[in-house]
Amino acid sequence: MLLDRGAELAVARGALRAATEGRSSLLLVAGPLGIGRSALLRELSERVDPKTVHVLRANAAAGERDFAFGVVRQLFDSVLTTASGPARERWFAGAGAARQVLDDGADTLDETILRDLRSLLAEVSATAPLLVLVDDLQWADAWSLRWLAHIGLRLEGLRMLLVCTLRDGDPGAGDPLVEEVAAASAHVLRPAPLSLAATGELVREHLGRPADKEFVRACHETSRGNPLFLLSGLSELSMTGCRPLARNTHLARSPRSARLRDRITSCLLMQPQPVRDAAAGLAIAATDGQQDCRLVGRLAGLDDVGLARALRALHRLGLLAEADRWRFAHPAVREAVECSLSSAELQRRHEAAAAILYEYGRPAEEVAAHLMEVPTSKHSWSVPVLRSAADAASHRGAPELAARYLQRALLDAVEQDRTRARLLVELAAAEGSFDSSAAERHIAQALPLLPTARDRATAALRLSPCVTAHLNPARIDLFRRAAEDLGGPDAQEGAGLEEAQRLEARLRYAGLCDDAQLKDAVARLRALEPTGLVRSRGGRELLAVLLYASALGADGEAAEVARQARGILEWEPATAPGHGSVVHLVLLTLVGADSVQAAEPWLNAARQSAGRDGGSLGADPHAQRELFQLALGRLPQAREGAQRVVDLDGAVSEERHCLYAAVLAALTLSARDAQSGRRMTTEEPGQLLGPVPAALLGLLQISQQARAGDAAAALDTAMHCGRQLECAGWRNPVLFPWRPWAISLSHRLGDHHIARALAAEEYSRAREWGAPVAIGRALRLQALTEGAGASVDLLREAVETLRGSVNELELFKAVRDLGQTLGSGAEADRLLREAEELAKSCGVPWVPAAVARMASARTAAAVLTRAESRVAALAVSGLTNREIATELQVSARAVEKHLTNSYRKLGVSGRRQLAAVLHDTHAHASC
């Protein structure tokens, strides 16, 4: 398919008609590499009738320039080999000298031979017009060029159209004989780049289907309309099965054609050395598409005039996009330039480029890009430059690139000294986010090279800059050895104290799943003076871990733990990089102490600071704010935050994602968010921090099993997960609300002894810890297991206690239960109305039907008595009336009466509706 060449073909056809009438002419088709000159010649030869037009075709080749009359032989052989014997003899008659030249390969040319060859053309054209096609005139031999120049000025009477092609920019195009032939041409045809429409046609033809506009545009822009570039790319895309869709535009913009690269390489190798040097300078000096003319000139070894001349030649060849913009016309050009250089030459040029850029004071990454291309460097500044480049890559979030820079720097730092140790430490820090085993190996290699224990401790800490980073056994051992080498914080004064505190913080955090280590951390907290700790980063890290340990085990006083946690926030800058490693532990501690409102000013300051700087809070502070909303009992924000944190893979580190997901899983039980619960339980337990967080996620199965009607299985799950948490020492009733579910489920199943025992245990733990939300919830749960008389007093105390908490959800439940228990009267109505308002305020997705009906009816008839509640609970568990009577040791008629009263009070017509109402009133009361 030859597209966008109609004008050129029309000129050639007109010239051929004129030649038939005796008006011979010479046409020249000129243009850069790949523009389609040869394709135009092929089209001309294929469109003529060989019976009416004699076609003489010759293809010049660069390697045949010394072959005398090479082009002339091709021209006459192409017609004589197809002519009959008599015609061939007749055409040679009277052209003895010319025949002798062609037969014997003479290398001289005189007027007699020129005349005889023209006579031969006259003989041939006498029978039919001649179409003489000569491709790549710039490579023709001198003898043939002299003959073509001679013929070009003597076309009268030959009935011949001579069409030659000439590649722009090639050194042969400047040959005087070539210029003489070109000067004799009647027209110079310069095919233009293909249009966007023609590009679309070729894409459809090669890829087998109409293409999206974006894909066609990408192909057109990449090839710049050059047919060679375009067809080479399309050939490669068709071999890979690429479909011309908008989503595949990146493939169209980055073609990789070995044939095109080899074609361009051949073109380059035939250019003069200055042109090749300029191309190499451009390829080596390229940095993000920008070239420094001084750098290119120095790399090419050319002055300004020589460089400008070489660049003009590259542009005329079609290898530069524009004359005034030093950018290659196609990605394959750079590849071809590099292929044209030997490995040693390529390395030499890269090292020279690095030296020049360093001399110019360019950014470290620009210099390092060239150092990366050589095995080793002789320059003393190579290691500092590579380290600076690695630091820049790390700061813009490219740790793998930073690691490659540092690995290259190690090749130049051959001495086993402190410099090599620092490189190993920095390499380990970069590798920590994607290859922890390599990071540990490099730290282990660095430690023996560091002179002091403090240096070794600092190096070990680079493995885990975040206090919550997961420590495997090998890393724990490395930290422990560094801590023993340095000495504990109590043995340090001044230098080394902060490193000792940070090491202790990490080791203690790694042991939080062990009950003995948890208790030891609490004992350590009581022995410290927090006032001095908060003034240094290491002290804040250690104190945050110890306070978190106290919160996990509910060991101590919640108010005192919250006070010390607030002290950390007062010293921790809201804009400090890496603040999340301390602050999120502080936030979890405040959640466990029911004092989360203390973190709100810090979070607001961090958000405002990020807004002023034009940045964002990032993933960790965002998750902290959602956890803050959850602890306040704001359920819409809680549901959004729970799912968001589960989706934070890649935005926060795995260990922090797991920690947040585990705690949010426990707190989501209170929000009774089934959707987030199902989402969280899809996490693989092996991805978490151990069996304890896995037990937290296991708690989410409780609500799912309860909603499915399997109360017994839900109770077993609650007890099993609770035992795991208790064994680990994680006993905080705020963070781990497994007993409320176990109390409610055992009560529904009729096991009131277990329910009362668990309620008493929950209340005792809550009192010891002192968090208002835990105490209020425990009182409400005790009311569920006690008689009607005692429950009112317990619920009143629960409401009063929860009014001192920030958790509106727990207050809603207590107010609701108290209003239901009171049944009738002004106080009950007021409480039920307050419960409805609280439900709307904290976004409760369920407002139990019983509450809504009681609020509207304002009557005590909607409250079941204790006996009615017990009968209803047994009825929805599947027992018949007779079985209920046997269980409660009453008559069947009494059972029927209680059920009838329950149906009337709750406005239901049967056991199925009764089960739904009881699920709302009892299951929600505990969660």
N, C-alpha and C positions, 0 to 999 in steps of 0.2 A: 504494500500500500504506500503510494507516494502522495503525500498531502501537502497542501499549501505551495505547490510548485507550478501552478497553472500558468502564471505569467512567464516564467522562464521557458516552459515547454512551448508556449505560443510563439515566443520570439524565435526559438530554434526551428519550429515547423515552418514559420514564414521564411526564414533564411534558407531552408531546404527547398521550398517551392521556388524561391528566387534562383537557387543554384540550378534547378532543373531547367529554368529558362535561360541559363547562361550567365547569371549574375552571382558569381561565387563570392564567398566571404569567410571570415575567420571569427569564431566566437570564443571568448574566454570565460570560463566558470571559475570564480575565485571565492575563497572563504576560509574560515578557520577549520581546525580539526573537527571532523564529525558532523559538519553542517549538511552533508549529503551530496557532494559533488559527483562522486562515483555513481551513486544511485541515479542521479539525473542522466548520466551517460548511458547507463543500462536502460533506462526508460526510453531514451531516444532510439537506441538500437532495436529495442523490442517493438517499437511502434511503426517501423518502416517495413515495407514488403520487400524481402530479399530478392524477389524476382524483378522488381522495378528499380531498386536502389542497391548499389554495391556498398557494403559496410566494411570499412577497414578499421580495425581496433588494435590499440597498443597500450600496454600498461608499463610505465616506467617504474624502475625499482632502484632504491638507493644503492643496493649492492652491485648494480650493473652499469654504473656510470662509466667505468673504464672499458666497457664492451662496445667496440666501435659499431655504429649503425644498428644498435640493439633495437631501438624504437622503429627505425625504418624497416628492418627485417620483419618485425612483428606485423607492421602494416601491410606489407606486400604478401607475406606468407598467408595472412588471413583471407586474402582474396584469391591468390593463386592456387591455394590448396582446394578451393571449392570450384575453380574453373575447370572446364573440360580441356582435354589435351590440345586440340587445335587452337582453342582460344588462348591457352597459355603460351603456345608457340608463337601465335600471331602477336600477342602483347609484348613478347620479348624481342620480336624482330626489330632490328634497327636500334636496339638498346644494349649493344654488346658490352660497352664499358660499365654500364650500370649492373648488367648481369654478372660481370666478372667481380664487381665489388661485393655483390650479395653472395655470390657462390664461394669466393676465395677469402672473404673477410679482410679485404684491404683496409688499411687504417689511414688512407689519405683521401682528400676530397678536393677535386678541381672542378673547373667550370664544365668540363666535358661530362663528368659523372653527374653533376647537378642537372645538366641539360637532358642527359639520357633518362634520369629518374623522372623528370617532369614529362618527358615524352611517353614514358611508360604509363604515368597517370593519365595522360591524354588518350592513350590507346584504350585504357580501361573505361574512362568516363565517356568514351564515344558510344559505348553500348548501353550505359545507364548512368544516372547521376551517382556521385560518390559522397558518402558520409564518412568522414575520417575522424575518428575519436582517439584522442591521446590523453590518457589519465596520468596525473601527477607529473606535470611538465617540469617541475623543479628538480626531478631526479633523472631526467633524460640525459643521455650521453651527449658530449659536445658535437660529434659528427651529425647526429640526428637533429640536434638543435640548429645547427647551421643549415641543414637541409630544410627544416621547418620554417626558419626565418626567410630562406630563399623562396620557398613556395608561397609563404604568406604575402610576399610582395608581388607575386606573379600568378595570381589566381585566374586571370582573364582567360576565358576559353576552355576552362577545365570542367565546368559543371560540377563543382565540388563545394561542400560545406565542411570546413575544418573546425572541430570543436576541441579545445584543450582545457584541462582543469589545472588549477594552481593553488597550492596551500599557502595561505598567508602566514607570514612570520618565519617560514622555513629559510635557512641560510641559502638554499639553492634558488630561492625566488629572486635573490639579488644578482644572479649571474647575468652578465651583459647580454648573452645570447637569449636567455629567458626573457629579459626585458625587451629585447628586440622583437621576439615573437609576440609578446603581450602588446607592444606598441602597434603592431600590424592588425590587431583585432578590431572588428567593426563595432562589437558590443562586448561589455564586461558584465556578466551576470553574477550577482551576489545573492544567493538564496538567503532569505531571512529566517530567524528562528521560528519554530512551529508555534502556531497560535494555541490558545487554551482549548478551543474546539477540536483542533487536530490532535492535541494531546489526549483528549477524551476518546476520540475515535481509536487511537492506537491502544489505549488502556483497555477498551472494550474488546478489541481484536485479540490482544495477547492474553487477557485474563478471563475471557469467555463470557462476560456479562457487563451490562451498563454499570458505570462506576458512580459513586457518590461524588458530589461536587467538591467536597473537602479533600477527597483522595486525589481527584484529578488535579486540583490546585496544588497539592503537595508535590505530585509528580512533575508538574510544570515548573514550579518554583525551584525544585531541586535540580532539574536538568537544564533550566533556563532556556527551554525550547530547542536544545541541541539534540538532533535525532539520535546520534551515537550514544549520548549519555542516557537518553530516555529509553531507547530500545534495550540497552544493556541492563538497565535496572528492571524493566518489565520482564525480560527473559529470566532474571534471577527470581523475581517475585512469582512468576508462573511456575517455576520449578518447585517452589516451596508451597504451592497451593494457596497463596495469599488471595483473599477476596477483596475487591476494591471497595471497601466500606470505610465510612468515616472513622471508625475506631481503629483502623489500621494505617492511619496517616503517618504514624511514627515509623512504620516499616518503609513507606514510600520516601521518607526524608533521610533514611540511612541505608541506602542500597549498598550491597557489597558484591561487586562483580569482578571476578578475577580476570576475565577477558578484557574488560575495559581498563583495568589497572595495567595489564600487560601492554595494551595498545598505547596507553599514554606513556608508559615507561619507554617503549621503543621510540616514540616521538621525542622524548626528552634526551635519550642517548644520542640522537642525531643532531642535537643542537650544539652550538659553540659552548666552550667551557664557561664563559661569563654568564650565559643564560642559565646553564645548569647550576652554577653557583648561586645565582639570584634565587632560583626556585628552591634550592636547598636552604638558603637563608630564610626565605619566607616560611618554609615548612617547620624549621627548627624554632624560629622566633615567635611563632604564633602562640598567643596566650589569650584565650577567650575571644578569638576573632580580631584582636588588635595587634598591630605590628609597630614596632619602633623603627623608623627609617635608619637611625644611627646603628641600631643593633643589626638590622638586616644587612646594611652595607659592610659592617665590620665582619660579620659572619661570612659574607660572600667574598670579601677581599676586594671590593670595588669602591671606587670613588663615586661621588654623586652623579657625575655624568655617565659613567659606565653602568651604574645601577639603574638609572632612568632608561638608558637604551635597552638594557636586558629586560626590564619590566615591560617596556613597550612591545618587545618581541614576544614575551609570554602572553600578553594580551592579544596580539594579532594571531597567535597560535590558537587562541580560544581557551587557554588554561587559566587566565585571570578573568574574574567576573567583569571588572570595569578597570579602565586605565588609571583612574584616580583613586581607586579603592583597592588596597592590597589584600584581596581575598580570592582564594582559588574558586574557579567556576564550578567545581564539583568535589564532593568528598574523596572521590577516587584519585584526584590529582595529587593530594597530599600523600596518599598511600603509594602512588607511583613514584613520587619524588623520593620517598624513603626507601623504596625498593631499588631505586637506581643508585643508591649509595651502599657501599660495603658496610659491614657491621663496625669495623674499626673507624671508618670515616664518620659514620653516624654518631658514634660515641664521642669522637673528637669534637665534632661540631656542637653536641649537647654540652660538653664540658666547657667549651669556649663560650657558649651562650650563657651558662651559669656564671662564669667569671665576669662577663660583660655586664649582666644584669646586677650582679653584686656590686660591681664598680659604680653603676648608675644609682644604687640605693633603692632598687625596686623591692616590692613586698617579698617576704620570705617564701611564700608559697610559689611565686613565679620562679624564683631561683631553684627551689627544691624540685619543681617539676622537671627541670633539666638534670639535676643531680640524680633523680630517680632512674634516669636512662643510662647511667654509667655504673659499672660494678663497684668501683671505688674512686675516690677523688684524691688528688694530690694537694688540694687546698686546705689550709689550716682552719678556715672558717666554715667548712662544710657541715661539721657537726652542730655548731650553734645555729646555723641557718635551718637545718632540718628539724632541730628541736623547736625553733620558733614557728616553723610551718606546722608542725604537729600541734602546737598549742593553739594556733589559729584555727586549725581544722576541728579540734575538740570544742572550741568555743562556739563554732557554728553548727555543732551537732553532727560531726562526721568522724566518729571514733575509729572506724575501720581505716579510713584514710590516714588519720593521725598515727595509727599503729604501723602502717606501711612506711611512713616517713621515719619513724623511730627505728624500725627494723633496718632500714637503709643506713641510718646513722651509725648503728652498731657495727656495720662493715668498715666504717672509717675509724671507729674508736677501738683500736686493736689492743691498747694497753689495758691490763686488768687493774684499773684504778677507780677513783671516785667518780670520774666522768662517765665511765662505762656503767657504774652502779646507778647513777642518776638516770641514765638512758633506760636501763632495765626497769627501774621503778616507774618512770613515766610511761613506758610501754605497757607495763602491767595495769596501770590506771586506765589507759585507753582500752585495753582488752577486757577489762572487767565487765563491760556491758554486753559482750558478745562471745567471749571465750574465757570463762573463769579458770579452767584448768591451766591454760597457757599463762594467765596472769599470775596464778600461784607459783608456777614453775619459774617465771622470771623474777618474782620477788625472792624466791629461795636462792636464785643465782646471785642476786644483788646483795643480800644480807652480809655474806662474808667479806664483801669489798668495801663495806661502810665502816668507818673508823670508830664510831661511838655508839653506845646503847641507845641514845636518843635518836640518832640517825636511823638506826635499825627499827626503832619503834615507829618513827614517822613513815618509813618505807612500808612497814606492815599495814599501817592505817590507810595508805593509799589504796589498798585492796578493797576496803569497805568505807568509803567516805561518809556513807549514810549509816547512822547507828542502827537502823532497822534492817540492814542488809542481811540476807540469809547467810549463815556461816556453816559450811560443811565441816566434817571432822578434820580434814587436812588444814583448813583455814583456822579452825579453833585451836588446833595444836600450834600453828604458826603464831597466832596471837598470844597464846599462853606462854610460849617460849620468849617472845618479845617482852611480855609483861614481866616475866621472871628476871630477864636480863636487865631490864630498866629498874625494877623495883616498884613496889606498890605506891599509890598516891601518898600514903602517910609517910613514906620514906623520902619523898621528893620535896625540894624547896626551890621555888623559882623555875629554872630551866628543867624541863622534863616532867613537870607536874601535870601540865595539860595533856601530854601524850599518855601519861600513866592513867589519867582519868578517862580518856577516850578509849583506851584499851580495856579498862575495867568495864566501861559501859557496854561495849560490844560483847564481852564475855558473859556479862550478867544477862544481857538481852537474849543471848543464845540459850541460856538455861531457864527461861521463864516457863517452860512446859514441865519442869521438874519441881515437885512440891518442896523438896528439901532446899533446892537452890532459891526458890521463891521466898521461903521463910528467911534464908540467909540474907537475901537482898533487903527484906524489910528490917532485919536486925541491923544491917549496914546503914540503912536510912536513919534509924533512930540514933545511931552513933555519930552522925555527921551534923555539921552546922550549915544549914542551907544558905544562910546569908552570904557567906564567902563563895559558895559554889556558883551562884548565878552570875557572877561577874566575868566568868571566862566561858568560852565555848565548850571546852572539855568538861568543866564543872556542870554546865547546864545539861549536857548530854547524859552525864552520870546521874544527876538528880532526876531527870525526866524518866530514865529507865527504872530507878528505884521507886519513884512515885507510881509509875505504871504497875510495877510489881505489887505495891501495896494495894492499888485499886483492883487488880485482878483477883487477889486473894481476900479482898475486903478486910485486910489486916491493919487495924489502926482506926483512926477517926476520920470520917469523910470530910468534915469541916477543915481539919488541920491539913489533910492531903490537898484539898482544893486550895487552901491558902498558899501552900508552898508552890503549887502548880501555877497559880496566878503570879507568883514572884518570878517564875521563869519567863512568862509572857512580858512582864514589865522590862526585862533586860534583852529580850530577843527582838531584834529589829524586824519590822514587817517587810522590809525590802531586802533583807540579807539573803544572798544566794544560798540555796540548799537548806532554807529554814524548815522545810517540811519534815526533815528527819527528826527534829526535836518537837516541833509544834504539833504534829499529828499525834505523837505520844501524849503530849500534854492535853490535847483535846479529848482523847479517849479517857484519860484519867479524870478530867472534869465531867465527862459524860457519866462515868461510873460513880462519881461523887455527887451527882445531881446538882452540879454547879456550872453547867455549860455556858450560862449567860456571861460568865467571866471572860469567855473567849471572843464574844461578839465584837468588842472594840478593836481587838487585834485583827480579826478577819476583815472588818470594815476598813481599817487603815491599810491593810495589804491590798485590798481591792482598789482603794483610792490611789495608792501609790502606783499600782500597775496602770491605772487609767491615765495618770499624769505622764508616765513614761511612754505611753503609747503601746504598752505590751499587754500581756494577759497573765492571769494568776497561774496558769498552768494546770496540770491535772491534779496534783496533790492538794493545793489549797481549795480547788473546786470541790473535791471529794470531802474535804474537811467541812466546808460550808453545808453540804448536803447532810453530813452526819450531824452537824449542829441542828439543822431543821428537824431531823428525825428525833433527836433527844428532846426537843421541845414539844413533840407530839403533833407536829404539823404533817399530816399524812400525805397530801398531794406532793409536797416537796420530798417527803421521805421515799415515796414510791419512785419518783424520778431519780433521786440520788442513788437508791439501791441498784436500779438497773444501770445507771450511768457508771457506777463504780465497777460493776461486773463487766462492763464493756470497755474498761480502761486499759486493756491489754495493749502494750506498746507505748502507752502514754505515761504510765508509771511503771516502776520496776516490779518484777513478779512478786517479790516478797511483800512489798507494800500493798499491792493489789490483793494478795491473799489475806493480809491482815485486815484490811478494810472490809473485804467480802465476808470474812468470818464474823467480825463484830456486827456488821450490818445485818448479817443473817440472824444473829440473836435478837437484835433490836427490831428487826422486821416482824418477829413473832408478835410483838406488841401492836404493830400496825395491821396485823392480819392481812398481809398483802399476798394473796395466793399466786398472782402472776410472777412477782419478783421471787417468791419462794421457789416456784418451779424452775425459774431461770437459774437461780443460784445452785440448786441441787444438781444441775447438769455439769457443774465443775468436777473435774477429776480429782478425787481425794489426794492422789499422788502429787498433784501440783501445789498442795497446800504446805503449811509449815510443819505438819505432823498430825498425830491422831486427835489432838485437842481441837484445833480448828476444824478438822473433819467432823468431830462430834458436834460442833456448833452448826455446821451445815446440816448435820443429821437432824437437828432439832426442827428444821423446816418441814421434815416429813410428818411431824405431829399434826400440824394443821391440815395437811393434805389427807392424812388417814382419818382424821376426825370428820372432815367434810364428806369423806366417802362412807361414813357411818360405821367405821371399824374403830370404836372407842378403845377396845382392849388392846389392839395393836398400837394405837397412838400412845396409850399409857405405857406399854412396854418400851417404846422408842424413847419416851421422855425419861423414864427411869434409867435406861441404858446410857443415854447420852449424859444424864446427870451424874451417874457414877464415874464416867470417864473424866468429866470436868472436876469432880470432887477429888479424884485421885491425883490430878495434876495440881490441885490447890487453887483452881479458878472458881472461887466461891462467891463472887460479887453478885448479889441478887438483882442489881440494876442491869448489868451487862449480860447476865446469863439467866433469863427468866424461864427456866425449865420447870420449877416447882409449881408456879401458877397453873400451868397446863396439867401437870400431874394431879394437883388438888382437884381441879374442875372435873377431869376425866374419872378419877376414882369416885368422886361424889356422884357423878352421873351413873356410874356402874354400881352404885349402892355400897361401896366399900368405904363407909364413913370413918372407920378407925384410921385407915391410911390417910384419908383426906385431912382429918384433924391433926394427925401426927406431923404431916408435911406442912400444914399451915402453921403449927406451933414452931416448927424448925425454921420456916421462912421468917416468921416474926422475930425469932431470937437472933437470926443472922442480920436482919435489917436493923434491929435495935443496936447490935454491936457495931455495925458499920455507921449508922446514923444518917444515911441519906434519906431525905423526906419522901421521895418517890417510892423507895423500897419499903419504908415503914407504912406509908399510906396504903400501898397495894397489899402488904401482908395483913393489915387490919381488915381490909375489904374481903380478903380470902378467908380470914378467920370467921367473919360474919356469915360467909356462905356455909360453913360447917357447923355453926352454932345454932341454938334455938332462936325463935323469933324475938324473945325478950332481949337476949344478949346481943343479937345482930344489930339492933337499932343503935345501941351505945357504941358498938365497934365501928359501925358505918359513920356515925357522927364524928368519932375521933379520926377516922380515915379521911373524911372530907376536910376537917380542920387541919390535919397534917398536910394534906396535898395542896391546900391553898398556899402553903409555903414553898411549894415546888413549882418549877417552870413547865412541868409536863402537863399540858392541858388534856391530853388523852386519858391519863390516869385519873385526873380530877373528874372528867366526864363520867367515867365508869363508876366512881364512888358516889357521885351525886345521883346518877341514874338509879343505882342500887338502893340508895337511901330513900329516894322518892317512891320506888316500887314497894319497898318494905313498909313504909309508913301507910301507903295505900290511899287514904283519904284525908281531907282537910286542907287548909290553906297552905301549910308547910309542904305537904306532898305535891300540891299543884305547883307551888313556886319552884321546888326542886326539879320537877319534871320539865318545867319550862326552861330552867337554867341548863338542864342536861341537853335539851334540844339546841339551845344557843351554842353550848360548848361543842356539840357534835358538828354544827355548821362551821364554827370557828376553826376547829382543827381538821376539818375535811374528812370526817368519818364516812366511809363509803356505805356503811350500813347504819340505819337508825332502826333498832328493833321495832317490829310491828307492835309489840306489847306496849312499849314506851309511848309511841305515837297515839295509840288508842286510849291509853290511860290519860295522857295529857289533854286529849279532847273531851273525854267523858268526865274527867275529874271525879272519879268515884273509886272507892276501895274494892269494888267488885272485880276489878281487873287484876288483883293480886291474889296469887294462890296461897293458901295456907300451907304450913309445913307438910301436913298429911297429904294434901292435894299434890304438892310438888313431888313428894316421894312416889305417890301412885303414878303420876304422869311420867316421871323419869323411868320407872319400871315398864310402863306401857310402851314407850317409844323404844325401849331396848329389845322389844319383841316378846315379852311375856304375855300370856293370856290373863283374863280376869281371875280365873281360878288360881293360876300360878302366883299372881300378885297377892291374892288373899292368903295363900299358904306362906309366902315369903314374909308378909307383914303380920301374919297371925290375926287376921280380921275376916269378916264374912265377905262373900262374893258380892252381896248387895251393897256393903259399904264401899267396896272398890268401884262398883258401877256408879254410886252416888258421887264419889269424888271425881271420877272422870267426867260425869255430866256437868258438874259445877265448873270444872276446868274448861270444858268446851264453851260453856256459856260466858265465862269471864274473859276468855281469850278470843271469843268470836270465831271459833273454828268449828268444823263439822265432823272431824274424824281424827284418827291417829296420825295420818300422814301430815295434815296441817299442824297438828299438835307438835310433831317432831320438828318441823321447820321453825315454829315459834320458840321451842325450847332450845334449839340449836343457836338461835339468835340471842336469847336471854342468858343462857348458861355458858355456852362456849365463848361468846364475846366478853362475858363478864370476867373471864380469867385471863384473856390474852392481852 
